[in-house]
Amino acid sequence: MPRGRGWGIAAFVLSLLATIQTFIVNSMGFLDAATGSAFGCGHEWLHCNNQIIPSQWGLHTAIEFMHRVGVPILTVLLLATIVLANVRYRKWIEIPIFSAISIFFVILEAFLGAMAVVHDEPPAVIATHFGVSLLAFSSSLLLTIYIWRAERVRRASLESGRLMPLREVNLTRGLRLWAWLAIPYIYIAMYVGAYISSSDAGDSFRGWPIPTESVTAPNDALALDWLHRSLALILVLWMVLLFVKAYRTRGERRDLYTGTVFALVFVVLQAFSGMYLVLTHMSLLAFLIHVSVITGLFGTLCFIAVQTLPPSRRSVREPDAPGRDIRTGSRI
């Protein structure tokens, strides 16, 4: 096992770079969709306009090609992170779990992207691709956070000779319930938003905060606008509820309180970016801000939800039960 602290720093840096690269790949994908560059390399994969590296460049070709190049870079960074992290922190079950989840969603995201290029996919499939991209980012983010936590806990475990947990006991079951329910809810809200974007209904959105577009607006824009804004309003109230519940236990569970503060900030920014999106009639800058904020919000909610889970049984034992020396693996 790599024992020096430098190995821990290397694992964290690699994981952080993989998370940043995931965000960059996703952002390039959002830019790809917003600028209509998805077919900048034609309906081909892995080739780009019948070449590995295109000889003729245009804006759409450059955006699509850079998006494709980012995927293998991300894959290499993530695989290197997974190998090092699982060698160093394999005793904590969270590390192999998040490693498997992150590489799964990155591969699935790449597959869906390839299928969207080869086949002219409908808005529903494109919206699914958007959701998977956020799951890939969130799982990579959680892997990074837990590598950082594992390194801190590892030092304490080496000093005590006992494997310490990466999470503390949750004091509020209600917070756990509402945190986990928020994950599918925000995913549905994101799916609706991605469907609106890919179906071009968002161009017809008018008015703030009450929609003012005509009932004859194309692509069922009025109904989708009311649905999306209603989902967004409920999400704001939901984040306020989570914050209030976490505030009550802020002394014992500072991590949950801090997470809900970030969630509250992100959801407020999301509301203002939505307003900016409507008032600028789906401008590129407003769109990129909107999807970036929702990425941060979704990742934060995933962190809060995982942190509400009880400590892993594999990572902790009763004080009077026989354990294992983390340095030698022998029973103590």
DRENLUMKE-563363 format. One record per residue: x negated, y, z of N, C-alpha, C in turn. Coordinates in steps of 0.05 Angstrom, whole numbers, plus 5000, padded with zeros to 4 digits. Layout:
N
XYZXYZXYZ...
//
This chain:
332
498349765000500050005000498350255000498950454983497450704984497950845011495750875027496150965055495451265059493751375042492851645047495151845042495052075056497152275053497252375025495052365011494952464983496852304965497252044971499151884956502051984960502652064985505252174991505752434976503752604975503952854961504352804931502852604920503052534892505852434885506952264903509752164898511752384898511452574917513352794919513152974895510653044887510253224864511353094838510752834834511852704810514852704810516052654833518952654835520152934830518853134841519753404837519553484808517353404794517053464766519153314750519853064758521952914744524653054747525153164771527753304775527853554759525653704758525553944741525853884712524553664703524753584675527653494669528953364688531753284684533453534679532953734695534453984692533954114665531354114657530654224631531954074608531853804609533153644588536153694587537353704611540253764611540854044600539254234607539654514597539254524567537354374557536954364528539454234515540554034528542953904518545354094518545554254539547754454540547354664518544854754515544154944493544754824466544154574463544654424439547554434431549254374451552154374447553254654442552254854457553355124455552655254429550355184417549455304392550155144368551454914372552154744349549754614336547654544353545154434342545054134345547254004353547153714358546253554334546853664310546053524286543853664271542153804287539853944275537853754263537953504272536153294261537753094244540253174237541952994221543152784239544452584227545752364241543752134244541352194255539251994257538151984285537251744292535851704317534151444314531651454316529951644330528751864311529151824285527952014266529452274267528052484257529252754255529052834226531252834212531352904183529352724167529552464173527952254159525052264166524252404187521452424195521252394225518852304234518352294263518152584274516552744260516353034266517253184241519453334242520453474218518453664207518353674180516453864167517754134162520454144162521854394158523454454183523054694192524154774218526254994215528254984231530255194234531055204263532755384270533455414298534855164309536755054294538254824303536354574304534654554285532754324285530854344309529854584315528054624337529354554364531854644368533254594393533754294397534754164376535353884378532753714381530653784367528153634369526953674397526953914408525853954435527453804456530053784451531753634470530953334469530453234445529652954443526852904455525053084450522353044461522353044491524153194503524253204533524952944546526452774532527352524544525052334550523252274531521052094538519152204559518852474559517252594581518552544608521152584609522652534634522352234642522652054622522551774628519851694640517651794629514951734639514651844668515452094673515252214699516952054720519251974712521051824730519951554736518951414716517851144720515451154738513751354734511351384751512151434780514251604783515251664810516351414823517851264808519151024819517150814828515050774812512950574819511550664844510650904845509051004868510851014893513251114891515051144914515850874925516350674908517150414918514850254929512450314921510150184934509650304962509950564964509350704989511650695009514150714999516450745017518450525014517650285005519550074999521049975024519950025048521149935073523850085078524150325066526650475069528450415045530750295050532450195028533450415010533550665020534550885004532750934979530150894982528350954960528850764936528950504939529550334916532350374905534250444922536950494912537050744895535950964904535951204887534151184863532051024865530350974842531950834820533450624827535050474808537250644796538550804813540750964803539751184784537551304791536451524774535651424746534151204745533251104719535651004703537650894716540050794702541451024688541851244702543351464691541751614669539151624672537451744652537651584626537451314628537751144604540451164592542551174609545351194599545751464586544551674597544851934585543551944557541151824555539751804529541351644509542551424518544151254500546651404490548051544508550451694500549651924481547352044486546452254468545852154440544551914439544051794413546551724398548551614413551051544400552551784391552352004405553752254397552552364371549952314367548652404343549252224319548951964324549451774302552351774293554151794313557051804307558052074316559952174300561152434307563152394329562252404354563852334377566052544383568352454393570452644400569852794426571253004433570653164457570653004483572452794484572552634509569952494514568652394493566052254497563852454503563952684491561952894496562152984525564653004535565053084563563952874582564252624575563152404591560052424591558852494569555952534567555052754586556652964587556053184606556053094635558152934642558252834669555952654676555152484658552952304663550352454666550052674651547652834654547352954682549653034694549553144721549052924742550052684737549452454754546452384753545252414729542352364726540752564742541552824741540153024756540452984786542952934795543452904823541952664835541852444821540452214831537452264833536452404813533552474813532952674836534852854841534553044863534552904890536352714893536552564918534052394922532952284901530452124903528152304913528052554903525952744911526352814941528752874949529252944976528552714995529252474988528752245005525852165005524452214984521552164985520252355005521152605005520052805024520752725052523252635056524052555083522552305092522152115073520851865080517951915088516652105075513852175082513752285110515652445118515652555145516252335165518252175159518951955178516851745179515351705157513251495156511151565177510351815180508351885199509351835227511951895233513051835259513151535264513751385243513951095246511250975251509151085238506450985243505551035272506351265282505651325310507051155330509651085325511150925343510950625338510150555313509950275306512650155299514650325297517350225290518450385267519950255250521050385226523350565234523150825229525151015237527051075213529551145219531451195197531051465183532051485159531851725143534251905148536351795161538751955167539451925196540852125207541752115234544652035234545651975258548451895261550252135255552352085239554252305233556152335256556552585264558252645287561152695280561652735254564352805245565252625223566952435228567952255207569652405187571052615196572652775178570952905156568552995164566753115145565852915124565252665133564452455115566652405094569152385103571352335085571652555064571752805073572153025055569753065036567353005046564953025029564952825007565752575013565752364992568052404973570352504983572652554965571952784946570152964954569453194937567953104912566552874914564952784891566652714867568652534869570352484846572052724838572752894857574353134850572753324833570353384841568753574825567953454798567753184798567053054773569453084753571853054763574253104746574353384737573853574755573853864747571753914726569353794729567253834709568053704682569253474684570153344659572153514644574053634658575953814645574554054633572554174647571054394637569454324612568154084613566653994590568453934566570753824571572653774550573554034537574054234554574854504543572754614525570254594535567954704519567654564492567754294493567254144469569654154449571954224459574354244441574754524432573054714440573154994432575655134443576955024463579255154474578455404490576055394502575155614518575055884504574655884478574556134462577156284464579356144470581956274471582756364499581056314519581756394546581656694548583756804561583957094564584957154592584157394603585257484628583757374652583657544673582457464699583757624721584657504743584457214749586757044738588857184728591157034717590857004687591056764676590956734647593056904632592257024610594157194595594357104566593056874558593256794530596056704523596656704498599356634489599756334490602356254492603055974492602455844465602056014445601455914418598455904413596755944434593855934431593055654422590955634405590155364395589055184416589054924410587854714428589054704456591654774458592954774484591454934505590455164496588655334513590055424538592655504537593955604561594155394582595055154575595254934594592554854606590554844589587854774599586654984616587255234610586255464626587455454654590155414656591455394682590355164697590054934684588954694698586254744709584454854692581654894700581455094723582955314722582855514743584055404769586155244767587355124791585354934804584054774788582054594799579754744813578954974800576855134811577655264838580055354840581055484865581155274887582055034881582154824902579354754911577454754892574654694898573454904917574155154913573155364931574255314959576855264962577955214988576754965001576154764984574954514994572254575006570554734993567954805003568054955029570155135032570555275057571155075079572854875073573554675093571054515102569354435083566954295090565054465107564954725100563154905116564154925145566754955148567954975175567354725192567754485179567254235193564254205201562454285182559654255188558654465208559954695209559254905227559554815256561554645261562054555288559854375299558354255282556154075290553454175282553254445277550754555266548354515285548954495311546654455330545454175327547153975324546153695322545453615294546953715274546453635246546053885229543653995232542954235217542854175187542253925179542153865151544853885137546953795151549653815140550554105138549954255159550654535159549354685137546754645133545254775112546254695085546954445081548054345056550654485049552454515069554954645063554654945058552655065070552055345063551355375034549555195025548855194996551355144979552954954987555354884971557255124969557555274992559255504992558155724974555555764974554355964957554655884928554255634922554455544894557355564884559255504900562055514891562955804886561955984902562556274898561256364872558756294868557356354843558756234819559855994823561255854801563756014793565156114813567556274808566856524792564756664800563956914786562856844758561456624756560456554729562756474711564856354722567256294706568656554697568756754714569857014706568157134684565557124687563757234667564157084640564556824642565056664618567556744603569656794618572156884605571957164594570757344609570657624600568757664577566857494574564957514551565757324528568057194531569057014510567056794503566156654524564356424521561656494509560456714519557756784510555856574518553556554504551656344509550456374537549756614545548556664571550456584593553056664590555056594610555356294612555356154590555755864589553355724604550955814598548555684610548555734641549355974649549556034678551655854691553855834678556155674688555355384693554155254673553454974675551054934694549255134697547055114715548055124744549955294749551055314777552555064784554154954766555654714772553754474777551454484763549354274768548354294796547854534806546954574833549054494853551554564848553754494866554154194868554054054845554453764845552253624860549753714855547453594869547653634899548453874907548753934936550853764949553153724935555253564946554453264949552853174929551852894931550052864955548353064960546553064984548253055010550253235012551853245036553252975040554352855019555852605022553952385032551552365020549752155028548852195057548452445065547452505092549552435113552152415105554152345125554252045130552851885114552851595118551251525143551951305157550451225181547651135173545751135192543051045185542950765175541150715156540950445145540050245166541350015167540549815187537649715182536849725156534149635150532049825160532850075166530950275174530850335204532450195220532550255248533350005263532549975288533249745304533949845332535249675347535949745374533349765391533249945411530849985426529749725440531649545448530649315462530449065444530749095418530548875399527748855388526848615380524248595368524148735341521948875336521749015311519248925296518349085277515949025262514149265261511649205264509649415262509449505233510049755228510149855200507349835187505249835202502549835191501749545182502649345198501749075193503948885184506448965190508748795184509148575205507448565226507748365247509948445267511148245280513248305299511948415325513548605338512448725362514548685385
//
